[in-house]
Amino acid sequence: MNANSKNAVVSCGGVVIYRNKVLLLYKNQNGRYMGWVMPKGNLEPNESYKQAALREVKEESGVSARVLKYLGKTGYTFKADSELLSKTVHWYLMTAGSFYCKPQAEEFFADVGFYKQHEAYHLLKFHDERQIMRRAFSEYGKQKIKHNPPERTKAQ
């Protein structure tokens, strides 16, 4: 994928984990099932990938998240107006301060919530989002260990 191509689109998104549950959005456009996804959206002018990811999470779900780490990117192609487009999505591992969330109706999100990893894995519509979510949970586990080392006992 050539990022300079007129057919290339860049998006940024967040894998938001709070208390070992991940944020998912359900999209239903005009009564048509669109599936469960993680928050993501297009990069705006003069915006960093991280800023775009945080903005999209807030806009689509109402969640004020905090970035823990860059996870990597996924890519796919899709057809829009009879033109084949290549999309690259830059993903960030994020955390939230609560389970509060509210779906953005203007983008046709009908529901939003936090789900256990195994539930989310089966709900998510796209394979690449399932894979990046698994990577996020792995990194989230490492972050928790790094920031919350096990307590030492007197015998150690």
Residue frames as a rotation matrix with the C-alpha (Angstrom) as fourth column:
MET 1
0.576 0.818 0.000 0.00
0.818 -0.576 0.000 0.00
0.000 0.000 -1.000 0.00
ASN 2
-0.522 -0.727 0.447 1.41
0.731 -0.651 -0.204 3.34
0.439 0.220 0.871 -0.99
ALA 3
-0.131 0.463 -0.877 0.47
0.838 -0.421 -0.348 6.04
-0.530 -0.780 -0.333 1.53
ASN 4
-0.670 -0.185 -0.718 0.92
-0.094 -0.939 0.330 8.70
-0.736 0.288 0.612 -1.13
SER 5
-0.860 0.386 0.333 -1.58
0.472 0.357 0.806 7.13
0.192 0.850 -0.490 -3.52
LYS 6
-0.692 0.680 0.241 -4.84
-0.657 -0.732 0.181 8.98
0.300 -0.033 0.953 -4.10
ASN 7
0.210 0.776 -0.595 -6.53
-0.352 0.628 0.694 5.64
0.912 0.063 0.405 -3.35
ALA 8
-0.462 -0.444 -0.768 -4.93
0.563 0.523 -0.640 5.33
0.686 -0.728 0.008 0.11
VAL 9
0.437 0.648 0.624 -6.87
-0.269 -0.568 0.778 6.20
0.858 -0.507 -0.074 3.24
VAL 10
-0.686 -0.665 -0.295 -5.41
0.151 0.266 -0.952 6.46
0.712 -0.698 -0.083 6.76
SER 11
0.529 0.816 0.232 -7.48
-0.205 -0.142 0.968 5.80
0.823 -0.560 0.093 9.86
CYS 12
-0.711 -0.687 0.150 -6.60
-0.298 0.102 -0.949 5.60
0.637 -0.720 -0.277 13.54
GLY 13
0.388 0.910 -0.146 -8.31
-0.278 0.267 0.923 3.70
0.879 -0.317 0.357 16.28
GLY 14
-0.390 -0.463 0.796 -8.22
-0.879 -0.070 -0.471 2.56
0.274 -0.883 -0.380 19.86
VAL 15
-0.022 0.319 -0.947 -8.42
0.267 0.915 0.302 -0.79
0.963 -0.246 -0.106 21.55
VAL 16
-0.226 0.044 0.973 -9.82
-0.744 -0.653 -0.143 0.51
0.629 -0.756 0.180 24.85
ILE 17
-0.088 0.121 -0.989 -9.48
0.416 0.907 0.074 -1.91
0.905 -0.404 -0.130 27.76
TYR 18
-0.291 0.068 0.954 -10.89
-0.791 -0.577 -0.200 -1.22
0.537 -0.814 0.222 31.21
ARG 19
-0.112 0.171 0.979 -10.90
-0.851 0.492 -0.183 -3.85
-0.513 -0.853 0.090 33.96
ASN 20
-0.777 -0.397 0.489 -10.05
-0.117 0.853 0.508 -6.60
-0.619 0.337 -0.709 31.47
LYS 21
0.215 0.835 0.506 -12.96
0.670 0.251 -0.699 -5.73
-0.711 0.489 -0.506 29.17
VAL 22
-0.817 -0.554 0.160 -12.70
0.454 -0.446 0.771 -4.16
-0.355 0.703 0.616 25.71
LEU 23
-0.219 0.707 -0.673 -14.84
-0.264 -0.707 -0.657 -1.42
-0.940 0.034 0.341 24.18
LEU 24
-0.796 0.059 0.603 -16.95
0.565 0.430 0.704 -2.43
-0.218 0.901 -0.376 21.16
LEU 25
-0.523 0.637 -0.567 -19.45
-0.564 -0.757 -0.329 -0.53
-0.639 0.148 0.755 19.02
TYR 26
-0.386 0.500 0.776 -22.43
0.651 0.743 -0.155 -1.98
-0.654 0.445 -0.612 17.19
LYS 27
-0.783 0.063 -0.619 -23.26
-0.412 -0.798 0.440 -0.37
-0.466 0.600 0.651 13.86
ASN 28
-0.316 0.777 0.545 -26.73
0.782 0.539 -0.314 -0.63
-0.538 0.326 -0.777 12.34
GLN 29
-0.868 -0.089 -0.489 -27.30
-0.160 -0.882 0.444 1.61
-0.470 0.463 0.751 9.34
ASN 30
-0.389 0.817 -0.425 -30.93
-0.918 -0.307 0.250 2.12
0.074 0.488 0.870 8.32
GLY 31
0.544 0.665 0.511 -31.93
-0.750 0.658 -0.058 -1.20
-0.375 -0.352 0.858 9.87
ARG 32
0.751 -0.366 -0.550 -29.07
-0.205 0.662 -0.720 -3.04
0.628 0.654 0.422 8.12
TYR 33
0.891 -0.454 -0.003 -26.70
0.204 0.396 0.895 -5.05
-0.405 -0.798 0.445 10.35
MET 34
0.711 -0.702 -0.026 -23.20
-0.444 -0.420 -0.791 -3.64
0.545 0.575 -0.611 9.96
GLY 35
0.413 -0.518 -0.749 -21.53
0.509 0.813 -0.282 -5.54
0.755 -0.265 0.600 12.82
TRP 36
0.933 -0.200 -0.298 -19.46
0.229 -0.307 0.924 -4.99
-0.276 -0.931 -0.240 15.95
VAL 37
0.405 -0.820 0.404 -16.25
0.475 -0.189 -0.859 -2.97
0.781 0.540 0.313 15.57
MET 38
0.030 -0.467 -0.884 -13.70
0.927 -0.318 0.200 -1.07
-0.375 -0.825 0.423 17.61
PRO 39
0.799 0.360 -0.482 -13.64
0.233 -0.924 -0.304 2.74
-0.555 0.131 -0.822 17.40
LYS 40
-0.390 -0.900 0.195 -11.63
0.644 -0.115 0.756 4.15
-0.658 0.421 0.624 14.51
GLY 41
0.757 0.653 0.001 -11.83
0.451 -0.522 -0.724 6.87
-0.472 0.549 -0.690 11.93
ASN 42
0.518 -0.519 0.680 -10.06
0.717 -0.171 -0.676 9.01
0.468 0.837 0.283 9.37
LEU 43
-0.283 -0.770 -0.571 -7.13
0.889 -0.435 0.145 11.24
-0.360 -0.467 0.808 10.12
GLU 44
0.844 0.536 0.005 -7.90
0.510 -0.800 -0.316 14.97
-0.165 0.270 -0.949 9.96
PRO 45
0.451 -0.704 0.549 -5.46
0.311 -0.453 -0.836 17.62
0.836 0.548 0.015 8.61
ASN 46
-0.157 -0.698 0.699 -2.60
-0.498 -0.555 -0.666 18.50
0.853 -0.452 -0.260 10.99
GLU 47
0.639 0.416 0.647 -3.60
-0.769 0.324 0.551 15.71
0.020 -0.849 0.527 13.38
SER 48
-0.567 -0.822 0.045 -1.19
-0.823 0.564 -0.073 13.07
0.035 -0.078 -0.996 14.71
TYR 49
-0.397 0.388 -0.832 -2.18
-0.113 0.878 0.464 9.40
0.911 0.279 -0.305 14.61
LYS 50
-0.774 0.045 -0.632 -2.47
0.606 0.345 -0.717 9.38
0.186 -0.937 -0.295 18.41
GLN 51
-0.830 0.486 -0.275 -4.67
-0.313 -0.813 -0.492 12.51
-0.462 -0.322 0.826 18.44
ALA 52
-0.425 0.680 -0.598 -6.93
-0.779 0.062 0.624 11.03
0.461 0.731 0.503 15.76
ALA 53
-0.511 0.194 -0.837 -7.29
0.269 0.961 0.058 7.75
0.816 -0.195 -0.544 17.66
LEU 54
-0.849 0.174 -0.499 -8.21
0.476 -0.157 -0.865 9.53
-0.229 -0.972 0.051 20.91
ARG 55
-0.717 0.599 -0.357 -10.66
-0.630 -0.776 -0.038 11.83
-0.300 0.198 0.933 19.09
GLU 56
-0.418 0.559 -0.716 -12.37
-0.537 0.484 0.691 8.94
0.733 0.674 0.098 17.30
VAL 57
-0.669 0.164 -0.725 -12.77
0.569 0.741 -0.357 6.95
0.479 -0.651 -0.589 20.52
LYS 58
-0.831 0.330 -0.447 -14.32
0.178 -0.604 -0.777 9.99
-0.526 -0.726 0.443 22.22
GLU 59
-0.625 0.599 -0.501 -16.60
-0.775 -0.555 0.303 10.87
-0.096 0.577 0.811 19.27
GLU 60
-0.396 0.456 -0.797 -17.86
-0.440 0.667 0.601 7.36
0.806 0.589 -0.064 18.55
SER 61
-0.162 0.269 -0.949 -18.22
0.557 0.819 0.137 6.04
0.814 -0.507 -0.283 22.10
GLY 62
0.691 0.397 0.604 -18.17
-0.185 -0.711 0.679 8.99
0.699 -0.580 -0.418 24.50
VAL 63
0.791 -0.444 -0.421 -15.16
0.611 0.520 0.597 7.41
-0.046 -0.729 0.683 26.26
SER 64
0.723 -0.669 0.175 -12.32
-0.653 -0.743 -0.145 9.64
0.227 -0.009 -0.974 27.46
ALA 65
0.910 -0.396 -0.125 -9.39
0.404 0.914 0.047 7.29
0.096 -0.094 0.991 27.00
ARG 66
0.545 -0.836 -0.068 -5.67
-0.682 -0.489 0.544 7.45
-0.488 -0.250 -0.837 27.69
VAL 67
0.704 -0.351 -0.618 -3.06
-0.402 0.519 -0.754 5.95
0.586 0.779 0.224 25.33
LEU 68
0.762 -0.489 0.425 -0.80
-0.205 0.440 0.874 3.30
-0.615 -0.753 0.234 26.84
LYS 69
-0.349 -0.908 0.231 1.08
-0.094 0.279 0.956 2.22
-0.932 0.312 -0.182 23.72
TYR 70
0.023 0.247 -0.969 1.10
-0.989 -0.137 -0.058 2.02
-0.147 0.959 0.241 19.92
LEU 71
0.308 0.211 0.928 0.00
-0.294 0.949 -0.118 -1.47
-0.905 -0.236 0.354 18.82
GLY 72
-0.734 -0.514 0.444 0.72
0.265 0.385 0.884 -1.43
-0.625 0.767 -0.146 15.10
LYS 73
-0.382 0.584 -0.716 -1.31
-0.808 -0.587 -0.049 -1.17
-0.449 0.560 0.696 11.94
THR 74
-0.225 0.396 0.890 -3.73
0.431 0.860 -0.274 -3.23
-0.874 0.322 -0.364 9.93
GLY 75
-0.654 -0.006 -0.756 -4.70
-0.579 -0.640 0.506 -2.82
-0.487 0.769 0.415 6.31
TYR 76
-0.273 0.603 0.750 -7.44
0.584 0.723 -0.368 -3.77
-0.764 0.338 -0.550 3.93
THR 77
-0.998 0.038 -0.044 -9.05
-0.058 -0.576 0.816 -2.70
0.006 0.817 0.577 0.68
PHE 78
-0.269 0.963 0.029 -12.67
0.555 0.180 -0.812 -1.76
-0.787 -0.203 -0.583 0.07
LYS 79
-0.605 0.157 0.780 -14.82
0.735 -0.268 0.623 -0.38
0.307 0.951 0.047 -2.70
ALA 80
-0.131 0.574 -0.809 -16.37
0.505 -0.663 -0.552 3.10
-0.853 -0.481 -0.202 -2.46
ASP 81
0.485 0.419 -0.768 -18.14
-0.407 -0.669 -0.622 4.78
-0.774 0.614 -0.154 -5.38
SER 82
0.991 -0.028 0.128 -16.83
0.116 0.645 -0.755 2.04
-0.061 0.764 0.643 -7.75
GLU 83
0.367 -0.924 0.107 -13.24
-0.588 -0.319 -0.743 2.90
0.721 0.210 -0.661 -6.73
LEU 84
0.628 -0.249 -0.737 -10.95
0.550 0.813 0.194 0.45
0.551 -0.527 0.647 -4.93
LEU 85
0.515 -0.413 0.751 -9.39
-0.601 -0.799 -0.027 2.08
0.611 -0.438 -0.659 -1.86
SER 86
0.003 -0.596 -0.803 -6.57
0.515 0.689 -0.510 0.86
0.857 -0.412 0.309 0.38
LYS 87
0.684 0.289 0.670 -6.97
-0.388 -0.634 0.669 1.65
0.618 -0.717 -0.322 4.07
THR 88
-0.379 -0.771 -0.512 -4.29
0.367 0.383 -0.848 1.55
0.850 -0.509 0.138 6.75
VAL 89
0.738 0.608 0.293 -5.49
-0.088 -0.344 0.935 1.69
0.669 -0.715 -0.201 10.37
HIS 90
-0.485 -0.870 0.084 -3.02
-0.102 -0.040 -0.994 2.68
0.868 -0.491 -0.069 13.10
TRP 91
0.538 0.742 -0.399 -4.09
0.213 0.339 0.916 1.17
0.816 -0.578 0.024 16.44
TYR 92
-0.459 -0.613 0.643 -3.36
-0.512 -0.409 -0.755 2.25
0.726 -0.676 -0.126 20.01
LEU 93
-0.229 0.320 -0.919 -3.80
0.763 0.645 0.034 0.36
0.604 -0.694 -0.392 23.26
MET 94
-0.453 0.181 0.873 -5.86
-0.376 -0.927 -0.003 2.61
0.808 -0.329 0.488 25.53
THR 95
-0.630 0.355 -0.691 -7.45
0.750 0.509 -0.422 2.52
0.202 -0.784 -0.587 28.92
ALA 96
-0.048 0.715 0.697 -10.47
0.047 -0.696 0.717 4.33
0.998 0.068 0.000 30.34
GLY 97
-0.855 -0.266 0.446 -11.39
-0.374 -0.280 -0.884 5.53
0.360 -0.922 0.140 33.81
SER 98
-0.410 0.781 0.472 -14.85
-0.505 0.237 -0.830 3.98
-0.760 -0.578 0.297 33.89
PHE 99
-0.633 0.280 0.722 -17.33
0.595 0.772 0.222 1.85
-0.495 0.570 -0.656 31.96
TYR 100
0.174 0.750 -0.639 -19.27
0.030 -0.652 -0.758 4.96
-0.984 0.113 -0.135 30.88
CYS 101
-0.903 -0.395 0.169 -19.96
0.196 -0.029 0.980 5.01
-0.382 0.918 0.104 27.14
LYS 102
0.156 0.945 -0.289 -22.58
-0.031 -0.287 -0.957 6.34
-0.987 0.159 -0.016 24.73
PRO 103
-0.218 -0.274 0.937 -22.90
0.836 0.443 0.324 5.40
-0.503 0.854 0.133 21.03
GLN 104
-0.684 -0.082 -0.725 -22.63
-0.221 -0.924 0.313 8.15
-0.695 0.374 0.614 18.41
ALA 105
0.157 0.886 0.436 -26.01
0.337 0.367 -0.867 7.98
-0.928 0.283 -0.241 16.64
GLU 106
0.530 0.038 -0.847 -24.85
-0.609 -0.678 -0.412 10.24
-0.590 0.734 -0.336 13.76
GLU 107
-0.440 -0.761 -0.477 -22.42
-0.897 0.352 0.266 7.49
-0.035 0.545 -0.837 12.69
PHE 108
0.281 0.729 -0.624 -25.17
-0.689 0.606 0.398 4.84
0.668 0.318 0.672 13.00
PHE 109
-0.807 -0.488 -0.333 -23.79
-0.086 0.654 -0.752 3.28
0.585 -0.578 -0.570 16.18
ALA 110
0.181 0.983 -0.014 -26.77
-0.300 0.069 0.952 1.67
0.937 -0.168 0.307 17.91
ASP 111
0.990 0.095 -0.103 -24.95
0.059 0.385 0.921 0.21
0.128 -0.918 0.376 20.92
VAL 112
0.084 -0.989 0.118 -21.63
-0.407 -0.142 -0.902 0.37
0.909 0.027 -0.415 22.73
GLY 113
0.903 0.209 0.376 -20.20
-0.423 0.272 0.865 -1.52
0.078 -0.939 0.334 25.67
PHE 114
-0.190 -0.968 0.161 -17.27
-0.978 0.172 -0.119 -3.26
0.087 -0.180 -0.980 27.30
TYR 115
0.836 0.478 -0.270 -16.95
-0.493 0.870 0.014 -7.02
0.242 0.122 0.963 26.74
LYS 116
0.424 -0.678 0.600 -14.73
-0.249 0.549 0.797 -9.83
-0.871 -0.488 0.064 27.99
GLN 117
-0.422 -0.726 -0.543 -12.04
-0.722 -0.092 0.685 -10.82
-0.548 0.681 -0.486 25.50
HIS 118
-0.878 0.065 0.475 -13.65
0.253 0.905 0.342 -14.12
-0.407 0.420 -0.811 24.48
GLU 119
0.186 0.982 -0.024 -17.02
0.596 -0.133 -0.792 -12.42
-0.781 0.133 -0.610 23.97
ALA 120
0.362 -0.119 -0.924 -15.47
-0.469 -0.881 -0.070 -9.61
-0.806 0.459 -0.375 21.92
TYR 121
-0.711 -0.702 0.042 -13.53
-0.354 0.408 0.842 -12.10
-0.608 0.583 -0.538 19.80
HIS 122
-0.608 0.551 0.571 -16.79
0.703 0.709 0.065 -13.70
-0.369 0.441 -0.818 18.65
LEU 123
0.407 0.811 -0.421 -18.68
0.513 -0.584 -0.629 -10.41
-0.756 0.040 -0.654 18.29
LEU 124
-0.136 -0.532 -0.836 -16.09
-0.351 -0.763 0.542 -8.53
-0.927 0.367 -0.083 16.20
LYS 125
0.818 0.569 -0.087 -16.95
-0.219 0.169 -0.961 -8.51
-0.532 0.805 0.263 12.50
PHE 126
0.758 -0.550 -0.350 -13.42
-0.489 -0.125 -0.863 -8.25
0.431 0.826 -0.364 11.08
HIS 127
0.762 -0.523 -0.382 -10.54
0.568 0.823 0.005 -10.71
0.312 -0.221 0.924 11.42
ASP 128
-0.158 -0.899 0.409 -7.90
0.448 -0.434 -0.782 -7.94
0.880 0.060 0.471 11.53
GLU 129
0.062 0.238 0.969 -9.68
-0.680 -0.701 0.216 -6.31
0.731 -0.672 0.118 14.48
ARG 130
0.971 0.231 -0.068 -9.79
-0.124 0.721 0.682 -9.65
0.206 -0.653 0.729 16.33
GLN 131
0.410 -0.893 -0.184 -6.03
0.750 0.445 -0.489 -10.01
0.519 0.063 0.853 15.80
ILE 132
-0.342 -0.547 0.764 -5.17
0.026 -0.818 -0.574 -6.48
0.939 -0.176 0.294 16.99
MET 133
0.514 0.581 0.631 -7.46
-0.666 -0.194 0.721 -6.97
0.541 -0.791 0.287 20.00
ARG 134
0.895 -0.241 -0.375 -5.54
0.372 0.867 0.331 -10.13
0.245 -0.436 0.866 20.97
ARG 135
-0.101 -0.972 0.212 -2.26
0.665 -0.224 -0.713 -8.22
0.740 0.069 0.669 20.69
ALA 136
-0.082 0.151 0.985 -3.77
-0.417 -0.903 0.103 -5.44
0.905 -0.403 0.137 22.83
PHE 137
0.878 0.445 0.173 -4.77
-0.349 0.350 0.870 -7.84
0.327 -0.824 0.462 25.62
SER 138
0.543 -0.772 -0.330 -1.27
0.757 0.620 -0.204 -9.35
0.362 -0.139 0.922 25.59
GLU 139
-0.382 -0.694 0.610 0.30
0.374 -0.720 -0.585 -5.88
0.845 0.005 0.535 25.89
TYR 140
0.296 0.595 0.747 -2.27
-0.525 -0.552 0.648 -4.83
0.798 -0.584 0.149 28.50
GLY 141
0.932 0.013 -0.363 -1.23
0.242 0.724 0.646 -7.80
0.271 -0.690 0.671 30.65
LYS 142
0.022 -0.998 -0.052 2.43
0.883 0.044 -0.467 -6.75
0.468 -0.036 0.883 30.38
GLN 143
-0.265 -0.052 0.963 1.54
-0.078 -0.994 -0.075 -3.13
0.961 -0.095 0.259 31.28
LYS 144
0.729 0.620 0.291 -0.33
-0.364 -0.010 0.931 -4.29
0.580 -0.785 0.218 34.40
ILE 145
0.710 -0.537 -0.456 2.63
0.684 0.680 0.263 -6.40
0.168 -0.499 0.850 35.53
LYS 146
-0.246 -0.862 0.444 5.08
0.696 -0.476 -0.538 -3.56
0.675 0.176 0.717 34.87
HIS 147
-0.312 0.187 0.932 3.01
-0.329 -0.941 0.079 -1.02
0.891 -0.282 0.355 36.83
ASN 148
0.520 0.518 0.680 1.78
-0.832 0.128 0.539 -3.39
0.192 -0.846 0.498 39.55
PRO 149
-0.362 -0.713 -0.600 4.68
-0.497 0.693 -0.522 -5.72
0.788 0.109 -0.606 40.44
PRO 150
0.448 0.534 -0.717 3.79
0.293 0.670 0.682 -8.58
0.845 -0.516 0.144 42.79
GLU 151
0.654 -0.175 0.736 4.30
-0.690 -0.536 0.486 -7.77
0.310 -0.826 -0.471 46.47
ARG 152
-0.291 -0.823 -0.489 7.36
-0.285 0.562 -0.776 -9.26
0.913 -0.086 -0.398 48.12
THR 153
0.852 0.479 -0.211 6.91
0.032 0.355 0.934 -11.42
0.522 -0.803 0.287 51.15
LYS 154
0.646 -0.618 0.448 9.33
-0.738 -0.353 0.576 -11.40
-0.198 -0.702 -0.684 54.11
ALA 155
0.581 -0.409 0.704 10.71
0.170 0.906 0.387 -14.80
-0.796 -0.105 0.596 53.03
GLN 156
0.830 -0.242 0.503 12.05
0.527 0.042 -0.849 -13.34
0.184 0.969 0.162 49.74
